[in-house]
């Protein structure tokens, strides 16, 4: 899979995951699992040079 396509998929997943996080209570196990994935995606995207300023609306 080309790098650009992989980055596109990661950005889309990051956006979708944040929507799920917003609609889930922070005190749940599901939220904690989503937060781990959110952190991993944030690291991957940042390391890939993606500026998250506009797309990171959770900001945790």
ABEGO torsion letter per residue (X at the ends): XBAAAAAAAAAAAAAAAAAAAAABBAABAAAAAAAAAAAAAAAAAAAAGBBAAAABAAGX
